[in-house]
Amino acid sequence: EGNEPGDSMKITYRELLHKVCQFANILRSQGVKKGDRVSIYLPMILELVIAMLACARIGALHSVVFAGFSADSLCERILDCGCFLLIT
């Protein structure tokens, strides 16, 4: 379910696994490996869950940064975690 009432989507476990594996391969192709830090800057959509699970699948640490922060706060949070990649 998304932020708005009535904002929802259904997906099977098989479809989710397929999308997570695809995205994990994309992360690997970008050089992300076990122990790397990844920041995720996405709204409450399916791709946020896929990105989080893909990071967990390859052993990368993820940090979700929410859009409610100011640009300076976002910058500080992203730099503080020393992220290797930012997903937007």
Phi and psi restraints in degrees (range 20) as a CNS / XPLOR table:
assign (resid 1 and name C) (resid 2 and name N)
       (resid 2 and name CA) (resid 2 and name C) 1.0 -89.5 20.0 2
assign (resid 2 and name N) (resid 2 and name CA)
       (resid 2 and name C) (resid 3 and name N) 1.0 -166.9 20.0 2
assign (resid 2 and name C) (resid 3 and name N)
       (resid 3 and name CA) (resid 3 and name C) 1.0 -73.3 20.0 2
assign (resid 3 and name N) (resid 3 and name CA)
       (resid 3 and name C) (resid 4 and name N) 1.0 -35.2 20.0 2
assign (resid 3 and name C) (resid 4 and name N)
       (resid 4 and name CA) (resid 4 and name C) 1.0 -86.1 20.0 2
assign (resid 4 and name N) (resid 4 and name CA)
       (resid 4 and name C) (resid 5 and name N) 1.0 142.9 20.0 2
assign (resid 4 and name C) (resid 5 and name N)
       (resid 5 and name CA) (resid 5 and name C) 1.0 -61.1 20.0 2
assign (resid 5 and name N) (resid 5 and name CA)
       (resid 5 and name C) (resid 6 and name N) 1.0 136.7 20.0 2
assign (resid 5 and name C) (resid 6 and name N)
       (resid 6 and name CA) (resid 6 and name C) 1.0 84.4 20.0 2
assign (resid 6 and name N) (resid 6 and name CA)
       (resid 6 and name C) (resid 7 and name N) 1.0 -3.5 20.0 2
assign (resid 6 and name C) (resid 7 and name N)
       (resid 7 and name CA) (resid 7 and name C) 1.0 -88.3 20.0 2
assign (resid 7 and name N) (resid 7 and name CA)
       (resid 7 and name C) (resid 8 and name N) 1.0 97.0 20.0 2
assign (resid 7 and name C) (resid 8 and name N)
       (resid 8 and name CA) (resid 8 and name C) 1.0 -146.8 20.0 2
assign (resid 8 and name N) (resid 8 and name CA)
       (resid 8 and name C) (resid 9 and name N) 1.0 165.4 20.0 2
assign (resid 8 and name C) (resid 9 and name N)
       (resid 9 and name CA) (resid 9 and name C) 1.0 -151.2 20.0 2
assign (resid 9 and name N) (resid 9 and name CA)
       (resid 9 and name C) (resid 10 and name N) 1.0 145.2 20.0 2
assign (resid 9 and name C) (resid 10 and name N)
       (resid 10 and name CA) (resid 10 and name C) 1.0 -111.7 20.0 2
assign (resid 10 and name N) (resid 10 and name CA)
       (resid 10 and name C) (resid 11 and name N) 1.0 139.7 20.0 2
assign (resid 10 and name C) (resid 11 and name N)
       (resid 11 and name CA) (resid 11 and name C) 1.0 -146.0 20.0 2
assign (resid 11 and name N) (resid 11 and name CA)
       (resid 11 and name C) (resid 12 and name N) 1.0 142.9 20.0 2
assign (resid 11 and name C) (resid 12 and name N)
       (resid 12 and name CA) (resid 12 and name C) 1.0 -83.2 20.0 2
assign (resid 12 and name N) (resid 12 and name CA)
       (resid 12 and name C) (resid 13 and name N) 1.0 163.4 20.0 2
assign (resid 12 and name C) (resid 13 and name N)
       (resid 13 and name CA) (resid 13 and name C) 1.0 -61.9 20.0 2
assign (resid 13 and name N) (resid 13 and name CA)
       (resid 13 and name C) (resid 14 and name N) 1.0 -36.7 20.0 2
assign (resid 13 and name C) (resid 14 and name N)
       (resid 14 and name CA) (resid 14 and name C) 1.0 -64.0 20.0 2
assign (resid 14 and name N) (resid 14 and name CA)
       (resid 14 and name C) (resid 15 and name N) 1.0 -45.0 20.0 2
assign (resid 14 and name C) (resid 15 and name N)
       (resid 15 and name CA) (resid 15 and name C) 1.0 -63.6 20.0 2
assign (resid 15 and name N) (resid 15 and name CA)
       (resid 15 and name C) (resid 16 and name N) 1.0 -41.4 20.0 2
assign (resid 15 and name C) (resid 16 and name N)
       (resid 16 and name CA) (resid 16 and name C) 1.0 -63.0 20.0 2
assign (resid 16 and name N) (resid 16 and name CA)
       (resid 16 and name C) (resid 17 and name N) 1.0 -46.0 20.0 2
assign (resid 16 and name C) (resid 17 and name N)
       (resid 17 and name CA) (resid 17 and name C) 1.0 -58.9 20.0 2
assign (resid 17 and name N) (resid 17 and name CA)
       (resid 17 and name C) (resid 18 and name N) 1.0 -43.5 20.0 2
assign (resid 17 and name C) (resid 18 and name N)
       (resid 18 and name CA) (resid 18 and name C) 1.0 -61.0 20.0 2
assign (resid 18 and name N) (resid 18 and name CA)
       (resid 18 and name C) (resid 19 and name N) 1.0 -45.9 20.0 2
assign (resid 18 and name C) (resid 19 and name N)
       (resid 19 and name CA) (resid 19 and name C) 1.0 -67.3 20.0 2
assign (resid 19 and name N) (resid 19 and name CA)
       (resid 19 and name C) (resid 20 and name N) 1.0 -38.7 20.0 2
assign (resid 19 and name C) (resid 20 and name N)
       (resid 20 and name CA) (resid 20 and name C) 1.0 -65.1 20.0 2
assign (resid 20 and name N) (resid 20 and name CA)
       (resid 20 and name C) (resid 21 and name N) 1.0 -43.9 20.0 2
assign (resid 20 and name C) (resid 21 and name N)
       (resid 21 and name CA) (resid 21 and name C) 1.0 -64.3 20.0 2
assign (resid 21 and name N) (resid 21 and name CA)
       (resid 21 and name C) (resid 22 and name N) 1.0 -40.5 20.0 2
assign (resid 21 and name C) (resid 22 and name N)
       (resid 22 and name CA) (resid 22 and name C) 1.0 -60.0 20.0 2
assign (resid 22 and name N) (resid 22 and name CA)
       (resid 22 and name C) (resid 23 and name N) 1.0 -46.9 20.0 2
assign (resid 22 and name C) (resid 23 and name N)
       (resid 23 and name CA) (resid 23 and name C) 1.0 -70.2 20.0 2
assign (resid 23 and name N) (resid 23 and name CA)
       (resid 23 and name C) (resid 24 and name N) 1.0 -34.1 20.0 2
assign (resid 23 and name C) (resid 24 and name N)
       (resid 24 and name CA) (resid 24 and name C) 1.0 -62.1 20.0 2
assign (resid 24 and name N) (resid 24 and name CA)
       (resid 24 and name C) (resid 25 and name N) 1.0 -38.8 20.0 2
assign (resid 24 and name C) (resid 25 and name N)
       (resid 25 and name CA) (resid 25 and name C) 1.0 -66.1 20.0 2
assign (resid 25 and name N) (resid 25 and name CA)
       (resid 25 and name C) (resid 26 and name N) 1.0 -37.1 20.0 2
assign (resid 25 and name C) (resid 26 and name N)
       (resid 26 and name CA) (resid 26 and name C) 1.0 -64.3 20.0 2
assign (resid 26 and name N) (resid 26 and name CA)
       (resid 26 and name C) (resid 27 and name N) 1.0 -44.0 20.0 2
assign (resid 26 and name C) (resid 27 and name N)
       (resid 27 and name CA) (resid 27 and name C) 1.0 -60.2 20.0 2
assign (resid 27 and name N) (resid 27 and name CA)
       (resid 27 and name C) (resid 28 and name N) 1.0 -44.4 20.0 2
assign (resid 27 and name C) (resid 28 and name N)
       (resid 28 and name CA) (resid 28 and name C) 1.0 -60.8 20.0 2
assign (resid 28 and name N) (resid 28 and name CA)
       (resid 28 and name C) (resid 29 and name N) 1.0 -40.8 20.0 2
assign (resid 28 and name C) (resid 29 and name N)
       (resid 29 and name CA) (resid 29 and name C) 1.0 -66.0 20.0 2
assign (resid 29 and name N) (resid 29 and name CA)
       (resid 29 and name C) (resid 30 and name N) 1.0 -22.5 20.0 2
assign (resid 29 and name C) (resid 30 and name N)
       (resid 30 and name CA) (resid 30 and name C) 1.0 -87.7 20.0 2
assign (resid 30 and name N) (resid 30 and name CA)
       (resid 30 and name C) (resid 31 and name N) 1.0 1.5 20.0 2
assign (resid 30 and name C) (resid 31 and name N)
       (resid 31 and name CA) (resid 31 and name C) 1.0 94.1 20.0 2
assign (resid 31 and name N) (resid 31 and name CA)
       (resid 31 and name C) (resid 32 and name N) 1.0 6.3 20.0 2
assign (resid 31 and name C) (resid 32 and name N)
       (resid 32 and name CA) (resid 32 and name C) 1.0 -75.3 20.0 2
assign (resid 32 and name N) (resid 32 and name CA)
       (resid 32 and name C) (resid 33 and name N) 1.0 131.3 20.0 2
assign (resid 32 and name C) (resid 33 and name N)
       (resid 33 and name CA) (resid 33 and name C) 1.0 -134.7 20.0 2
assign (resid 33 and name N) (resid 33 and name CA)
       (resid 33 and name C) (resid 34 and name N) 1.0 176.7 20.0 2
assign (resid 33 and name C) (resid 34 and name N)
       (resid 34 and name CA) (resid 34 and name C) 1.0 -54.8 20.0 2
assign (resid 34 and name N) (resid 34 and name CA)
       (resid 34 and name C) (resid 35 and name N) 1.0 131.6 20.0 2
assign (resid 34 and name C) (resid 35 and name N)
       (resid 35 and name CA) (resid 35 and name C) 1.0 91.9 20.0 2
assign (resid 35 and name N) (resid 35 and name CA)
       (resid 35 and name C) (resid 36 and name N) 1.0 -15.2 20.0 2
assign (resid 35 and name C) (resid 36 and name N)
       (resid 36 and name CA) (resid 36 and name C) 1.0 -68.7 20.0 2
assign (resid 36 and name N) (resid 36 and name CA)
       (resid 36 and name C) (resid 37 and name N) 1.0 155.3 20.0 2
assign (resid 36 and name C) (resid 37 and name N)
       (resid 37 and name CA) (resid 37 and name C) 1.0 -105.1 20.0 2
assign (resid 37 and name N) (resid 37 and name CA)
       (resid 37 and name C) (resid 38 and name N) 1.0 134.2 20.0 2
assign (resid 37 and name C) (resid 38 and name N)
       (resid 38 and name CA) (resid 38 and name C) 1.0 -126.4 20.0 2
assign (resid 38 and name N) (resid 38 and name CA)
       (resid 38 and name C) (resid 39 and name N) 1.0 130.0 20.0 2
assign (resid 38 and name C) (resid 39 and name N)
       (resid 39 and name CA) (resid 39 and name C) 1.0 -98.7 20.0 2
assign (resid 39 and name N) (resid 39 and name CA)
       (resid 39 and name C) (resid 40 and name N) 1.0 139.7 20.0 2
assign (resid 39 and name C) (resid 40 and name N)
       (resid 40 and name CA) (resid 40 and name C) 1.0 -120.5 20.0 2
assign (resid 40 and name N) (resid 40 and name CA)
       (resid 40 and name C) (resid 41 and name N) 1.0 120.7 20.0 2
assign (resid 40 and name C) (resid 41 and name N)
       (resid 41 and name CA) (resid 41 and name C) 1.0 -119.6 20.0 2
assign (resid 41 and name N) (resid 41 and name CA)
       (resid 41 and name C) (resid 42 and name N) 1.0 84.4 20.0 2
assign (resid 41 and name C) (resid 42 and name N)
       (resid 42 and name CA) (resid 42 and name C) 1.0 -139.2 20.0 2
assign (resid 42 and name N) (resid 42 and name CA)
       (resid 42 and name C) (resid 43 and name N) 1.0 152.4 20.0 2
assign (resid 42 and name C) (resid 43 and name N)
       (resid 43 and name CA) (resid 43 and name C) 1.0 -74.1 20.0 2
assign (resid 43 and name N) (resid 43 and name CA)
       (resid 43 and name C) (resid 44 and name N) 1.0 -179.3 20.0 2
assign (resid 43 and name C) (resid 44 and name N)
       (resid 44 and name CA) (resid 44 and name C) 1.0 -75.8 20.0 2
assign (resid 44 and name N) (resid 44 and name CA)
       (resid 44 and name C) (resid 45 and name N) 1.0 80.1 20.0 2
assign (resid 44 and name C) (resid 45 and name N)
       (resid 45 and name CA) (resid 45 and name C) 1.0 -129.2 20.0 2
assign (resid 45 and name N) (resid 45 and name CA)
       (resid 45 and name C) (resid 46 and name N) 1.0 168.6 20.0 2
assign (resid 45 and name C) (resid 46 and name N)
       (resid 46 and name CA) (resid 46 and name C) 1.0 -56.8 20.0 2
assign (resid 46 and name N) (resid 46 and name CA)
       (resid 46 and name C) (resid 47 and name N) 1.0 -36.4 20.0 2
assign (resid 46 and name C) (resid 47 and name N)
       (resid 47 and name CA) (resid 47 and name C) 1.0 -63.3 20.0 2
assign (resid 47 and name N) (resid 47 and name CA)
       (resid 47 and name C) (resid 48 and name N) 1.0 -26.7 20.0 2
assign (resid 47 and name C) (resid 48 and name N)
       (resid 48 and name CA) (resid 48 and name C) 1.0 -63.8 20.0 2
assign (resid 48 and name N) (resid 48 and name CA)
       (resid 48 and name C) (resid 49 and name N) 1.0 -47.4 20.0 2
assign (resid 48 and name C) (resid 49 and name N)
       (resid 49 and name CA) (resid 49 and name C) 1.0 -63.7 20.0 2
assign (resid 49 and name N) (resid 49 and name CA)
       (resid 49 and name C) (resid 50 and name N) 1.0 -42.8 20.0 2
assign (resid 49 and name C) (resid 50 and name N)
       (resid 50 and name CA) (resid 50 and name C) 1.0 -61.3 20.0 2
assign (resid 50 and name N) (resid 50 and name CA)
       (resid 50 and name C) (resid 51 and name N) 1.0 -44.4 20.0 2
assign (resid 50 and name C) (resid 51 and name N)
       (resid 51 and name CA) (resid 51 and name C) 1.0 -62.6 20.0 2
assign (resid 51 and name N) (resid 51 and name CA)
       (resid 51 and name C) (resid 52 and name N) 1.0 -43.3 20.0 2
assign (resid 51 and name C) (resid 52 and name N)
       (resid 52 and name CA) (resid 52 and name C) 1.0 -62.7 20.0 2
assign (resid 52 and name N) (resid 52 and name CA)
       (resid 52 and name C) (resid 53 and name N) 1.0 -46.5 20.0 2
assign (resid 52 and name C) (resid 53 and name N)
       (resid 53 and name CA) (resid 53 and name C) 1.0 -67.5 20.0 2
assign (resid 53 and name N) (resid 53 and name CA)
       (resid 53 and name C) (resid 54 and name N) 1.0 -34.9 20.0 2
assign (resid 53 and name C) (resid 54 and name N)
       (resid 54 and name CA) (resid 54 and name C) 1.0 -65.6 20.0 2
assign (resid 54 and name N) (resid 54 and name CA)
       (resid 54 and name C) (resid 55 and name N) 1.0 -40.4 20.0 2
assign (resid 54 and name C) (resid 55 and name N)
       (resid 55 and name CA) (resid 55 and name C) 1.0 -61.7 20.0 2
assign (resid 55 and name N) (resid 55 and name CA)
       (resid 55 and name C) (resid 56 and name N) 1.0 -45.8 20.0 2
assign (resid 55 and name C) (resid 56 and name N)
       (resid 56 and name CA) (resid 56 and name C) 1.0 -63.1 20.0 2
assign (resid 56 and name N) (resid 56 and name CA)
       (resid 56 and name C) (resid 57 and name N) 1.0 -36.2 20.0 2
assign (resid 56 and name C) (resid 57 and name N)
       (resid 57 and name CA) (resid 57 and name C) 1.0 -63.1 20.0 2
assign (resid 57 and name N) (resid 57 and name CA)
       (resid 57 and name C) (resid 58 and name N) 1.0 -36.8 20.0 2
assign (resid 57 and name C) (resid 58 and name N)
       (resid 58 and name CA) (resid 58 and name C) 1.0 -97.6 20.0 2
assign (resid 58 and name N) (resid 58 and name CA)
       (resid 58 and name C) (resid 59 and name N) 1.0 -1.1 20.0 2
assign (resid 58 and name C) (resid 59 and name N)
       (resid 59 and name CA) (resid 59 and name C) 1.0 87.1 20.0 2
assign (resid 59 and name N) (resid 59 and name CA)
       (resid 59 and name C) (resid 60 and name N) 1.0 16.4 20.0 2
assign (resid 59 and name C) (resid 60 and name N)
       (resid 60 and name CA) (resid 60 and name C) 1.0 -87.4 20.0 2
assign (resid 60 and name N) (resid 60 and name CA)
       (resid 60 and name C) (resid 61 and name N) 1.0 145.2 20.0 2
assign (resid 60 and name C) (resid 61 and name N)
       (resid 61 and name CA) (resid 61 and name C) 1.0 -83.7 20.0 2
assign (resid 61 and name N) (resid 61 and name CA)
       (resid 61 and name C) (resid 62 and name N) 1.0 138.6 20.0 2
assign (resid 61 and name C) (resid 62 and name N)
       (resid 62 and name CA) (resid 62 and name C) 1.0 -123.2 20.0 2
assign (resid 62 and name N) (resid 62 and name CA)
       (resid 62 and name C) (resid 63 and name N) 1.0 149.7 20.0 2
assign (resid 62 and name C) (resid 63 and name N)
       (resid 63 and name CA) (resid 63 and name C) 1.0 -131.7 20.0 2
assign (resid 63 and name N) (resid 63 and name CA)
       (resid 63 and name C) (resid 64 and name N) 1.0 122.0 20.0 2
assign (resid 63 and name C) (resid 64 and name N)
       (resid 64 and name CA) (resid 64 and name C) 1.0 -89.7 20.0 2
assign (resid 64 and name N) (resid 64 and name CA)
       (resid 64 and name C) (resid 65 and name N) 1.0 124.5 20.0 2
assign (resid 64 and name C) (resid 65 and name N)
       (resid 65 and name CA) (resid 65 and name C) 1.0 -109.7 20.0 2
assign (resid 65 and name N) (resid 65 and name CA)
       (resid 65 and name C) (resid 66 and name N) 1.0 120.8 20.0 2
assign (resid 65 and name C) (resid 66 and name N)
       (resid 66 and name CA) (resid 66 and name C) 1.0 -87.0 20.0 2
assign (resid 66 and name N) (resid 66 and name CA)
       (resid 66 and name C) (resid 67 and name N) 1.0 151.0 20.0 2
assign (resid 66 and name C) (resid 67 and name N)
       (resid 67 and name CA) (resid 67 and name C) 1.0 -74.1 20.0 2
assign (resid 67 and name N) (resid 67 and name CA)
       (resid 67 and name C) (resid 68 and name N) 1.0 -6.4 20.0 2
assign (resid 67 and name C) (resid 68 and name N)
       (resid 68 and name CA) (resid 68 and name C) 1.0 -74.1 20.0 2
assign (resid 68 and name N) (resid 68 and name CA)
       (resid 68 and name C) (resid 69 and name N) 1.0 -8.3 20.0 2
assign (resid 68 and name C) (resid 69 and name N)
       (resid 69 and name CA) (resid 69 and name C) 1.0 -86.7 20.0 2
assign (resid 69 and name N) (resid 69 and name CA)
       (resid 69 and name C) (resid 70 and name N) 1.0 157.5 20.0 2
assign (resid 69 and name C) (resid 70 and name N)
       (resid 70 and name CA) (resid 70 and name C) 1.0 -71.3 20.0 2
assign (resid 70 and name N) (resid 70 and name CA)
       (resid 70 and name C) (resid 71 and name N) 1.0 166.2 20.0 2
assign (resid 70 and name C) (resid 71 and name N)
       (resid 71 and name CA) (resid 71 and name C) 1.0 -60.0 20.0 2
assign (resid 71 and name N) (resid 71 and name CA)
       (resid 71 and name C) (resid 72 and name N) 1.0 -39.2 20.0 2
assign (resid 71 and name C) (resid 72 and name N)
       (resid 72 and name CA) (resid 72 and name C) 1.0 -65.5 20.0 2
assign (resid 72 and name N) (resid 72 and name CA)
       (resid 72 and name C) (resid 73 and name N) 1.0 -41.5 20.0 2
assign (resid 72 and name C) (resid 73 and name N)
       (resid 73 and name CA) (resid 73 and name C) 1.0 -64.8 20.0 2
assign (resid 73 and name N) (resid 73 and name CA)
       (resid 73 and name C) (resid 74 and name N) 1.0 -40.8 20.0 2
assign (resid 73 and name C) (resid 74 and name N)
       (resid 74 and name CA) (resid 74 and name C) 1.0 -60.5 20.0 2
assign (resid 74 and name N) (resid 74 and name CA)
       (resid 74 and name C) (resid 75 and name N) 1.0 -46.9 20.0 2
assign (resid 74 and name C) (resid 75 and name N)
       (resid 75 and name CA) (resid 75 and name C) 1.0 -59.0 20.0 2
assign (resid 75 and name N) (resid 75 and name CA)
       (resid 75 and name C) (resid 76 and name N) 1.0 -45.8 20.0 2
assign (resid 75 and name C) (resid 76 and name N)
       (resid 76 and name CA) (resid 76 and name C) 1.0 -62.0 20.0 2
assign (resid 76 and name N) (resid 76 and name CA)
       (resid 76 and name C) (resid 77 and name N) 1.0 -44.7 20.0 2
assign (resid 76 and name C) (resid 77 and name N)
       (resid 77 and name CA) (resid 77 and name C) 1.0 -64.5 20.0 2
assign (resid 77 and name N) (resid 77 and name CA)
       (resid 77 and name C) (resid 78 and name N) 1.0 -42.0 20.0 2
assign (resid 77 and name C) (resid 78 and name N)
       (resid 78 and name CA) (resid 78 and name C) 1.0 -67.6 20.0 2
assign (resid 78 and name N) (resid 78 and name CA)
       (resid 78 and name C) (resid 79 and name N) 1.0 -42.8 20.0 2
assign (resid 78 and name C) (resid 79 and name N)
       (resid 79 and name CA) (resid 79 and name C) 1.0 -71.2 20.0 2
assign (resid 79 and name N) (resid 79 and name CA)
       (resid 79 and name C) (resid 80 and name N) 1.0 -36.2 20.0 2
assign (resid 79 and name C) (resid 80 and name N)
       (resid 80 and name CA) (resid 80 and name C) 1.0 -59.1 20.0 2
assign (resid 80 and name N) (resid 80 and name CA)
       (resid 80 and name C) (resid 81 and name N) 1.0 -39.8 20.0 2
assign (resid 80 and name C) (resid 81 and name N)
       (resid 81 and name CA) (resid 81 and name C) 1.0 -80.9 20.0 2
assign (resid 81 and name N) (resid 81 and name CA)
       (resid 81 and name C) (resid 82 and name N) 1.0 -9.5 20.0 2
assign (resid 81 and name C) (resid 82 and name N)
       (resid 82 and name CA) (resid 82 and name C) 1.0 62.8 20.0 2
assign (resid 82 and name N) (resid 82 and name CA)
       (resid 82 and name C) (resid 83 and name N) 1.0 46.4 20.0 2
assign (resid 82 and name C) (resid 83 and name N)
       (resid 83 and name CA) (resid 83 and name C) 1.0 -70.7 20.0 2
assign (resid 83 and name N) (resid 83 and name CA)
       (resid 83 and name C) (resid 84 and name N) 1.0 146.9 20.0 2
assign (resid 83 and name C) (resid 84 and name N)
       (resid 84 and name CA) (resid 84 and name C) 1.0 -85.8 20.0 2
assign (resid 84 and name N) (resid 84 and name CA)
       (resid 84 and name C) (resid 85 and name N) 1.0 -30.0 20.0 2
assign (resid 84 and name C) (resid 85 and name N)
       (resid 85 and name CA) (resid 85 and name C) 1.0 -148.2 20.0 2
assign (resid 85 and name N) (resid 85 and name CA)
       (resid 85 and name C) (resid 86 and name N) 1.0 144.3 20.0 2
assign (resid 85 and name C) (resid 86 and name N)
       (resid 86 and name CA) (resid 86 and name C) 1.0 -115.5 20.0 2
assign (resid 86 and name N) (resid 86 and name CA)
       (resid 86 and name C) (resid 87 and name N) 1.0 124.0 20.0 2
assign (resid 86 and name C) (resid 87 and name N)
       (resid 87 and name CA) (resid 87 and name C) 1.0 -101.3 20.0 2
assign (resid 87 and name N) (resid 87 and name CA)
       (resid 87 and name C) (resid 88 and name N) 1.0 123.1 20.0 2
